[in-house]
């Protein structure tokens, strides 16, 4: 079969949440919990899966994102996960992650998810400052976030937390204090990233009119470097620009993305990329439920040049870097060809390190990553 044995991850998008955050541009709609169509959505996902050609592919990981997939009935999520495992070659240990909000996860829900095959939770704390949580439009407070993390940890060994910086009045010291509190709960993975203003959001509209206050730009580098130091002192590896983990606790699913490997996207608004073809499903849940097997609203073919540029853009974000030989085997192109001057320039300044077939940007240069990658494009 086409794609025989090819390692492929699966991303399942859950399109509902209890409230739309003002910074979020993901495909999600705010609903009451009773409006979530649990089993019907699982049926639609399984129908879409049946329409996708994944035969013979090896399953690398499964990630349920959203939206807030921890709102979904564990039984429906479990049915979907079982169907995915059955469709692929999925023998052996498999990382299965579910994104959660602190208001939708506790020990009982974590146990229910573990019992249907989930073994990793990613909890969107975002902040442990109550004023900043209100600014971000979150439904939880700091105490609730810490309670959720501790409750999840009683039932799930692998728990990750998201934290954001760049809010008004939040300097390096304040963010370092939040990191310390998160690490005290025993989580072994943290995504720590800057607040980004996306145009098609409420924050985007406020920013365009000058009505959105953010932390001064000069605080960004200081906060980023302070976070690196705090995580390093705690024994966490800074393995990607915005991600830190204890040894052996990196996100296998995200690393799959950053290596430029194939992934199946299922669900309303999901994006997938397999065999050089990228697609996106209709983001409207009602439309998706009507036609799950024919839900694509966009597709594009990624040529060899596109795949090389994406490999550099994603891989150079990581401590691992880019395996150039693997990219060349996948694309048939010589990656260094046409980039000789930029490679010479960046290696001379220490922005790019070449070790055998691996290219990487040292972690202390990641604040300048955009300029480095642009130069190598």
N, C-alpha and C positions, 0 to 999 in steps of 0.2 A: 504494500500500500504506500501511497504517497506520504512522505514524512516518517517512514518506518523508524521507530526507536528514537525519534527526535525529542529531546527534553523540552517540555512545554509546561508553563504554569497556567493556572486558571484564576481569573478575577471575576467575582460575582458582585454586581452592583445592586444594592438595595436602595430604592429611590425615595424612601420616606423618612422623615424626622419629625420631632415634636415642634421644632421651631427652626426657621431659617436664620442662620447667623448672618450678620451684616457684612462679613468679610468673605463669605463662602460663595464660590462660583461653580460648585459641583452640581451635577444633575440630581436635584432633590426637591421634594415638595413637603411643606409642613402639613401634618394631618393630626387628628386625634388618634389615640392608640386604637380605639375601636374601629377606625376606618382602614387600618392595615389589612390587606387581603392576603393573609398568611398562606393558606394552602393553595389558593388560586395562583399566587405568584410563584410558588414552588412548581406547580403544574406547568406554568408558562416557561420557566427556566428549563425544565426537563424537556419540554417540547423544542425549545431553541437548541438545546444540546444535541438532540437527535438529528437536527438539520445541519449540524456542523461536522466536517470530516476530520475527526481526531483519531481515527483507527490506527493502532500501532504506535502512537506517540506515548512517550513516558511522561508521567505526571510529576512535576517538580515540586509544586506547592499549590495551595489554594488560599485565596484571600477574599473574605467577604467585607466589602467596603460600602460606603454610602455618602449621604444618608446615615442612618443609624441602624445597622443590621442587628444589633442586640435587642431592638424592639420586636424582631421577628420571632414567632413561636419556634422554640428549639426543635420541635418535631418537624416543622416545615423546612428549616435550615438543614436538619439532618437528612431528610429525604433528598434534598438537592445535592448535598455532599456525597451521599451514597451513589447517586446517579453519575456524578462526575467521576468518582473512583471506578465505577463499573465501565465507563466509556473509554478510559485510558488504561494503559499498563501502569498500575499504581502499587506494585508490590513494595514492601518495605516501609520504613518510617516516613511519614509525610507531615510537613509543617502545615497546619491549618489555622489561620488567623481570622478572628472576628473583631471588627472595630466596634467600640462601645462609647457611649457617653456616661459620665458618672451617675446620671439619673436613671440609666437603664441597665445598670449592672450591679449585682450584689452577689453574695456567696451562693445563694440559691440559683440565680440565673447562670452564674459561672459553672455550677455543678451540672445544671441541665445541658449546657453547651458541651462540657467535657464528656458527658455521657453519650452524646451523638457524634463524637469524634473530633471536636475542636481541642487543640492543645496550646493555643497561644491567643492572648487578648491584647488589643491595642486600645488604650483608654485615652480619650481626648480631654485631658485636664485643662490644657492651654495656659492656665495661670493659677497661682495660689494667692492672688491679691484680689479681695472681693470687689474693690472699685474697678480693677481692670476686667474682671469677669463680667461686671455689668456693662462696661464699655464694649466688650466683645459680644454681648447679647446672649451669654450663656445662661442655662437654667439652673446650674448648680452653684454652690459657694465653695470656699476653700475647704472647709471642714468636710463637706459632702464628698469632695474629690478624694481626699485622703482616706475617708471611710471606704469609698468604692475601691480604691487601690488595695487596701488591706483585705477587704472582703474577697476580692478576686484572687488575691495571693493565697488565700486559705484553700482554694479549690483548683487553682491553675498554676503550675510551676513557672510557666513563661508568661510574664506580663510586661508590656511596654507602656510608656506614658508619653504623650505629646506635651510639649511646652513651647510657648511663643514668647518672643521678646520684640521690643520696638514700640511698646505702648507708652503713652504720655507719662512722664514722671518715673519711668522704670529704668534705672541705671544699672551698671554692672553689679553693684553690691546687692541690690534688691533681687536681681535674677539669680545670683549665686546662692542667696538664701532660699529661693524657691527650689533650686536644684537639690540643695541639701535635704530639704523636707521630703522631696520625691524619693531620694535615694534611701532615706530612713525607712520607707515602706518595704524595701527589699526588691523593688523592680530591678530587672537586669538589662533593660534596654530603654533608651530615651531618645525621642526625636525632638530636637531643640532647634527651632527655626524662627526666622524673622517674620513679622507680620508683613504680608504682601498685599498691596492694594490692587485688586482686580477690577477692570473697568465696568463689568456688568454686575455690580453689586451695590448695595446701599452705601458702603464705604467708598466705592468708586465715585458715586454721584456726589457725595459730600466732599471728597477730595478735589473734584473738578471745580467746585464752587468755593474752595478754600475754607471749608467749615470743619475739616477733620484735623485734629491735633495729633501728632505722632511724636515719638522721642526724636531728639535732634540726631542728624545723620552722624555726627562725630561720636555719638554713643555706640553706634553699631559695632565698630571694630573693637572698642574696649569691651563691650558685652560679649562678643563672639570669643575673644581671646580669654576673657575671664571664665567663660563656660568651659573652654578647652582645659584650662588649668584645674578647675574644680572636678571635672570628670576624670582627668588624668590622675589626680591625687586619690580618687576613689577607686582606681584600678580599671576604669572604663577605657576601651579603645575607641578613638575617633576614626571610625572606619568609612564614613562618608560625610560630606560637608555638614549635613544636619543630623547625623545619627551617631549615637554612642552606645556601646554594648560591652558587657563583660565577655571574657574569652568564651567562645563557643555559643554565644547568644545573639549573634547578628541575625538580621531578618533575611532568611533565605529567599523569600519571595522578592523583596526589593533588590537583592543582589542579582537575581535573575533578570530583572528589568535593566539594571545598570550594565550588565554584560551584553545587552542587546539581543537576548534570546527570545524565542517565540512565546506568546501568551494568548490564551483564549479569553475573550471577554463575553460574559453572559449578563443579560438583564437590561432594563431600561436605562439608556444613557451610557452603557458600558462600551469601552474601546478594546479592541483586540488587534493583534498583529501576528499573522502566521504566513510563512512562505513568501515574505516580501510584500504582503498585502495587508493594509491597515483599514479597519472599518470602525464605524460608530453606530450604535443602535439609537432608535428613536428615544429621546429622553422622557417622553410623556408616558407615565405608567398606564393610563387607560388605553392608549394606542398600542403599547407594547403587549398588554394583556390580550388584545384583540388578535394580534398577528405576531406571536413570538418567533415563529419560524421564518418570518420575512420582515424583520424589523429594522433592517439597515437603512440609514438615511444619508450615509457618507461612506465613501471608500476611496483609497488611493493606492497606487503601486509605488513601492519604495525601490528605486533603482540602486545599483551598486554604490554610486556616489552618495546618495542619501543615506544609505546604511553605514557607510564609513563615517560620515559627519556625525550621525547620531551616536555611533559607537564612541567617538571621541568626546562628544558633548556629555554623554552619560558616564562613560568609564573614567574619565579624568576627574570626576567628582569623588572618586573613591580612593582609599589608601591602596587598594589592590592595583588600581590603574587599568590600562587597556592591554589585553593580550593581542598584540598586532598580528601574530601568526594566525590566531583564530579568526580575526576579522578578515584577513586576506583569504583564508580558506573558504569563508562564507560568501565573500563578495567577488573574488577573483581579481581584485585590484591590489596594486602595490601601494600601501598606505602612505609611505614616505614620499612617493613620487609627486612632484609639484609642491611639496612642503619643505624642501631642503633648507631654504633660507630661514623660514620661521623656526624650524627645528634647531638650526645652528644658533639663532638668536636667543631662543628660550633656554637651550641647554647651557649656553655661556653665562646667562644671568642666574641660573639655578632654578628657573621656573619649571623646567621639565627635566626629569631624570629618566634615562633609558638604561634598562638592565635586561640584557638578553632581548627577548621578544616583548617585554613589558615597557610601556610608557606610563609614567605617573607624575603628578604634580605634588610636591611635598606639602604636607598639611599646613606648614607655616606660610604657604603662598596661596591658600584657598580663598583668602579675602580678595585676591586679584584674579580669581578663576575665570570670570567672564571674559576679561581681556585676553587671557592666555589662550583660552579655547577659540575665541574669535580669530586670533592670530594664526592658529593652526588650521582653521577651516579652509 
